[in-house]
Amino acid sequence: MSSFLYFIRQSLQGFRRHMSTSLGSVITIFLSLFIIGVFLVGGAVVDNIVKSVESEVSITAYIADGTSDSDIQQFEQYVRGIDGVASVSFTTKDEALESFRNMSSNSSIVDELDGENPLPASVNVELSDPQQVQEVADSIASNSLFQRICDEPSNPQNSLKYGQKTVERLFSVTNYIRYIGVALVVLLIFIALVFINNTIRLAILSRRKEIAIMRLVGASNGFIRGPFLMEGALDALIGSLLGVGCLELLRRFALPRLQDALTFLPIDVSGGMFGIIYVSLIVAGLIIGLIGSALAMRRYLKV
């Protein structure tokens, strides 16, 4: 216990003695972890949006008028057997017209049809894995039965509606965001390690005479290294707490306003998710501080 208190006193003295470099380390870790935290919150928001959009991803296969019930049932059975399909349902021509009437901003359009129903029947396919939408659509389009009963036999692909380009762009953008985020996190961690390394190096150089005396009187390697590890951990802890504090301000004041402005997007992030992010940032900060200190001691402290 006395050794631990000694480490704390020495780390505080080192922090005061090298105030400029220590503050540089604290600010660097703060900015690094804050940016990482913002990215993690943004990643949670993007995941919510992606899940919301993915839940809307489905395939509609339009069926030609006059198709027999047996052919429709046989086609539905085939679709149910495709990997990635969660459920299959059938919409009749009348149901499609009624749905159009309910969704249309001008229901008089339906009244002007004079009893005609130009909308085809359709088989609606819900997916268990939205990223398989293209594979499922290709399987349906290549099916000989569908090619015979679809409303455009000359080009079965035109009888399928699934927003291919929208889905492909969505997955492409989210993948790019993840790659950029990982690269940014690695860069920020590297910068933080460099600053911690430099701070501990200066601390070692300023205490080199004291370290030499401690060696002469037989102090253990752990006793000599302890204050430097503690100093690095202290800088990292202060920086990570500042980052967590700013993220909490962001959660309390900025995020609610963003939710009010973008009510059509599911950007709400739960308090539990923020708690996980906070703990992760504090732990990451301590790890960065300890690793940076250890690297500096390995290079500049030969004990």
C-alpha positions, 0 to 999 in steps of 0.5 A: 500500500505504501508503495502504491501511495509513493507511485501516486505521489511521484506521478503527481509530481511528474505531472506538475514538473512536466506540465506542458508535455503532460497537458499535451498528452492529456489533450491528445488522448482526450481528442483521440478518445473523444473522436473515437467516441463520436465515431462509435456513437455515429456507428451506432446511429448508422447501424440503427439506420441500416437495420431500419432500411434492411428491414424494408428490403424485400422482393416483389415478383409480379405475376401475369394475369390468368396464372393458375393457383397451382402455378402460384403455389408451386412458385411460392414453394420454390421461393421458400426453399431459397437460402435467405428467404424468411417468408413468402406471401401473395397479393391479389390484383384486388388487394394491390389496387386497394393498397394503392388506393390507401397509399395514394395521395389522390384516391380519385386516380383509382376512381378514374379507372372505370373499374379497370385494374391495371395492377398485377398480382404479386408474390412478396418475399421477405428476407432473413439476410438483406445482403442476399437480396441479389442472390435471391433475385437472381434465383427467382429470375432464373427459375423456369416457372417464374419465367413462364408466369411473370408479367414480362416473360421476355425479360423476367428481371423487369418483373422483380422489384427490390431496389437493387441500386439503393441496396448496393449503395447502402451496403457500399457506403456502410462498408466504406464508413467502417473501413475509414473508422478503423483507419482513423482509430488506429491513427489516433491511438498511434498519435496518443502513444507517441505523446505518452512515450514522449512524456515518460521519456522526459520524466525519466530524463529529469529523474535520471540521478534519482534513478541511479541512486535507487539502483545503488541502494538496491531498489527493485525494477518494479519500484523504479518503474512504478511511478512512470507507469502511474504517470502514463496511466494518470495522463490517460485517465484524465484525458479519457474522463474529459472525452467521456464528459464531452460525449455526455454533454453531446448525449444530453444536449446535441443528440436530442436536438438532432433527433427532433430535427430528423424525426424520420431517421432512427438515430436514437442511441440507448443509454446502455450503449453510451455506458458501454462506450464510456467504459470502453474509452476509459479502459482504452485510455488506461491501456494506451497510457500503460503501453506508452509508458512501457515502451518509453521505459523499455527504450530509455530506462535500462533496469 
